[in-house]
Amino acid sequence: MRAAIDRHGAGSHDARAPQGGLDELREIAVAFNEMAAALAEQRKGQLGILAGVAHDLRNPLAALKLTVDGLRPDRPLPCEERLRSMLARIGKEAARCDRMLTDRMDIARIEGGELDLRREARDARELARDVVELYRPTATAHELRLSLPEEPVPLCCDPIRIEQVLNNLVANAIKYSPAGGAVQVTVARVGADVSIAVSDRGVGIAADDQRRLFERYFRAPLSSGVAPGVGLGLWAALRIAEAHGGRIEVTSTAGRGSTFTLRLPSASDEATA
């Protein structure tokens, strides 16, 4: 038992004590092994979160690189109009990187029930368009489609939080779709709700797994072998939707794709509530 404790303390996270001998010693060994297993699971989760941060930052950083490559010192500068557009893009993507890091820290606030919402009047079409344009430069292996109504779709929401939800849904659709697969984002007004649906033609989700999709750290077996992740994105997305008085619905067929739909109360309905 002492040897197992020493090995664990030296960094051998798989070290376990033998569970034999006197009852008292066996109880101590069992307690130690349970503690060691819990620490190993916690460490695995922390490493997964770091991997998730790296993955989330990849798209805005790639967009930054593509933009900066157009401003190389050995080439003439573009015209003023294009230069202003490029600088605006750089500022926007840098802000997204900062926001994504903040989003990860917000998971602790969500767990503690301290999520702070800064609501303002926004058009759901613009929120959806911004998210699609974020991924379009780097998701070249997929066809990103955006369907928007002609009339504004008003929302009273925290735009940063809602974009966080949409970022998760679109990123997942891209991750779990085969090369060449289409990802469709559709904004609509449905009764008293604003609906933003994200559809893919990817691996899909088995019926038994759909009930657990929004559990913390859960990853469906069909998806876990396709792309990295820790199972926190959908959990956080649902908490944000619920804080806005909304919900997230899912329809899926294994092997044929999925549709995740964010439903939020429309601004006009909130104003009369």
C-alpha positions in Angstrom: 0.0 0.0 0.0 2.9 2.4 0.9 4.5 1.6 -2.5 1.3 2.4 -4.4 1.0 5.7 -2.5 4.6 6.6 -3.3 4.2 5.7 -7.0 1.1 7.9 -7.2 2.8 10.8 -5.5 5.7 10.5 -7.9 3.4 10.9 -10.9 2.2 7.3 -11.7 -1.5 8.2 -11.9 -2.5 4.6 -12.6 -1.0 3.3 -9.3 -3.5 1.4 -7.2 -3.2 -0.3 -3.8 -3.8 -4.0 -3.3 -7.3 -4.6 -1.7 -6.4 -7.5 0.5 -5.5 -8.3 4.1 -7.2 -7.1 7.2 -10.6 -5.5 6.9 -9.3 -2.1 8.1 -6.4 -2.1 5.6 -8.7 -3.2 2.8 -11.0 -0.3 3.6 -8.1 2.1 3.4 -6.9 0.6 0.1 -10.4 0.9 -1.4 -10.7 4.6 -0.3 -7.2 5.3 -1.7 -8.1 3.6 -5.0 -11.4 5.5 -5.3 -9.6 8.8 -4.6 -6.9 8.0 -7.2 -9.5 7.1 -9.8 -11.4 10.4 -9.1 -8.2 12.4 -9.5 -7.4 10.6 -12.7 -10.9 11.4 -14.1 -10.5 15.0 -13.0 -7.1 15.2 -14.8 -8.6 13.7 -17.9 -11.4 16.3 -17.9 -8.9 19.2 -17.4 -6.8 17.9 -20.4 -10.0 17.6 -22.4 -11.0 21.2 -21.6 -7.6 22.4 -22.8 -8.0 20.4 -26.0 -11.4 22.0 -26.5 -10.0 25.5 -26.0 -7.4 24.8 -28.6 -10.0 23.4 -31.0 -12.3 26.4 -30.5 -9.5 28.9 -31.2 -8.4 27.2 -34.4 -11.0 28.8 -36.6 -10.6 32.5 -35.6 -6.8 32.1 -35.5 -6.9 30.6 -39.0 -9.1 33.6 -40.2 -6.6 36.0 -38.6 -3.7 34.2 -40.4 -5.4 34.4 -43.8 -6.1 38.1 -43.3 -2.6 39.0 -42.1 -1.1 37.0 -45.0 -2.6 39.7 -47.3 -0.5 42.3 -45.5 2.9 40.8 -45.9 5.8 43.4 -45.7 7.3 42.2 -49.0 4.1 43.1 -51.0 2.4 46.4 -51.7 -0.5 47.3 -49.4 -4.0 46.8 -50.8 -6.2 49.8 -51.5 -7.5 51.8 -48.6 -11.0 50.4 -48.7 -9.8 46.8 -48.7 -7.2 47.6 -46.0 -9.9 49.0 -43.7 -11.9 45.9 -44.2 -9.0 43.7 -43.4 -8.1 45.6 -40.3 -11.8 45.4 -39.2 -11.6 41.6 -39.7 -8.5 41.3 -37.6 -10.0 43.3 -34.8 -13.2 41.2 -35.0 -11.4 37.8 -34.9 -9.1 38.9 -32.1 -12.2 39.9 -30.1 -13.7 36.4 -30.8 -10.5 34.7 -29.5 -10.8 36.8 -26.3 -14.5 36.0 -26.0 -13.9 32.2 -26.5 -11.4 32.1 -23.6 -13.9 34.1 -21.5 -16.6 31.6 -22.4 -14.5 28.7 -21.0 -14.1 30.5 -17.7 -17.9 31.2 -17.7 -18.5 27.4 -17.3 -17.7 27.8 -13.6 -20.2 30.7 -13.4 -22.9 28.5 -15.1 -22.2 25.7 -12.6 -22.6 28.2 -9.7 -25.8 29.6 -11.2 -24.2 33.0 -11.6 -24.4 33.5 -15.4 -24.6 37.2 -16.1 -26.8 38.2 -19.1 -26.4 41.6 -20.7 -29.5 41.8 -22.9 -29.9 44.1 -25.8 -32.2 44.3 -28.9 -30.7 42.4 -31.8 -31.7 40.9 -35.1 -31.3 37.1 -35.1 -30.4 37.2 -38.7 -27.3 39.2 -38.0 -26.2 36.8 -35.2 -26.6 33.8 -37.4 -24.8 35.5 -40.3 -21.8 36.5 -38.1 -21.3 32.9 -36.9 -21.5 31.5 -40.4 -19.0 34.0 -41.7 -16.6 33.1 -38.9 -16.4 29.5 -40.1 -16.7 30.0 -43.8 -13.0 30.9 -44.5 -11.7 27.7 -42.8 -14.5 25.2 -43.4 -13.6 24.9 -47.0 -14.3 21.1 -47.1 -18.0 21.8 -46.3 -20.8 23.9 -47.9 -22.1 26.4 -45.4 -25.7 27.5 -46.3 -27.6 30.3 -44.6 -31.3 30.8 -45.0 -32.7 34.0 -43.7 -36.2 35.6 -43.9 -36.5 39.0 -45.6 -38.0 40.7 -42.5 -36.0 41.4 -39.3 -36.2 38.7 -36.5 -36.0 40.7 -33.3 -34.5 39.2 -30.1 -33.9 40.6 -26.7 -30.8 38.7 -25.7 -27.2 38.7 -24.6 -25.6 38.6 -28.1 -22.3 37.3 -26.9 -24.0 34.3 -25.1 -26.2 33.5 -28.1 -23.3 33.6 -30.5 -21.5 31.2 -28.1 -24.4 28.8 -28.4 -24.5 29.1 -32.2 -20.7 28.7 -32.4 -21.0 25.4 -30.6 -23.8 24.1 -32.8 -22.2 25.1 -36.1 -18.7 23.8 -35.0 -20.3 20.5 -34.1 -22.1 20.3 -37.4 -18.9 20.8 -39.3 -16.9 18.4 -37.1 -19.3 15.5 -37.5 -20.0 16.0 -41.2 -18.0 14.2 -43.9 -16.0 16.3 -46.4 -18.3 17.9 -48.9 -21.3 17.7 -46.6 -23.6 20.6 -46.3 -24.3 22.5 -43.1 -27.5 24.5 -43.1 -28.3 27.4 -40.8 -31.9 28.5 -40.9 -33.5 31.5 -39.0 -37.3 31.7 -38.7 -40.1 33.2 -36.6 -42.3 30.3 -35.4 -45.3 31.5 -33.4 -44.0 33.3 -30.3 -40.5 31.9 -30.8 -37.4 32.7 -32.8 -36.0 29.6 -34.2 -32.4 29.1 -35.4 -31.8 25.6 -36.7 -28.4 24.0 -37.6 -28.6 20.9 -39.7 -25.9 18.5 -40.9 -25.6 15.3 -42.9 -23.1 13.7 -40.5 -22.8 10.6 -38.3 -26.1 11.3 -36.5 -27.0 10.3 -33.0 -28.7 7.1 -31.9 -32.1 7.5 -30.3 -30.9 6.2 -26.9 -28.1 8.7 -26.8 -30.2 11.8 -27.6 -31.7 11.8 -24.1 -28.2 12.3 -22.6 -26.8 14.7 -25.1 -27.0 17.7 -22.8 -25.5 15.9 -19.7 -22.1 17.3 -18.6 -19.2 15.3 -20.1 -21.4 13.0 -22.1 -20.3 12.2 -25.7 -22.3 9.9 -27.9 -20.4 6.8 -29.0 -20.9 7.6 -32.7 -19.3 11.0 -32.3 -16.6 10.3 -29.8 -14.5 8.5 -32.4 -14.9 11.1 -35.1 -13.7 14.3 -33.4 -12.1 15.4 -30.1 -14.2 16.9 -27.3 -15.0 16.8 -23.6 -18.8 17.0 -23.7 -19.2 20.4 -22.2 -20.3 22.5 -25.2 -23.9 21.3 -25.4 -24.3 21.3 -21.7 -23.2 25.0 -21.5 -25.3 25.9 -24.6 -28.5 24.5 -23.0 -27.8 26.4 -19.8 -27.4 29.7 -21.7 -30.6 29.0 -23.7 -32.6 28.3 -20.6 -31.2 31.5 -18.9 -32.9 33.3 -21.9 -36.2 31.5 -21.3 -35.4 29.2 -24.3 -34.5 25.7 -25.1 -32.5 23.5 -27.6 -34.3 20.7 -29.5 -32.6 17.9 -31.4 -33.8 15.5 -34.1 -31.4 13.0 -35.5 -31.0 9.6 -37.3 -27.9 7.6 -36.9 -25.8 7.8 -40.1 -28.1 10.4 -41.7 -27.4 13.6 -39.8 -28.8 15.9 -37.1 -30.7 19.1 -36.6 -30.2 21.2 -33.5 -32.7 24.0 -33.0 -32.3 26.9 -30.7 -35.7 28.4 -29.7 -35.9 31.7 -27.9 -38.8 34.1 -27.0 -39.1 36.8 -29.6 -38.4 40.4 -28.5 -42.0 41.5 -28.9 -43.3 38.7 -26.7 -40.8 39.5 -24.0 -41.7 43.2 -24.1 -45.4 42.3 -23.3 -44.5 39.7 -20.6 
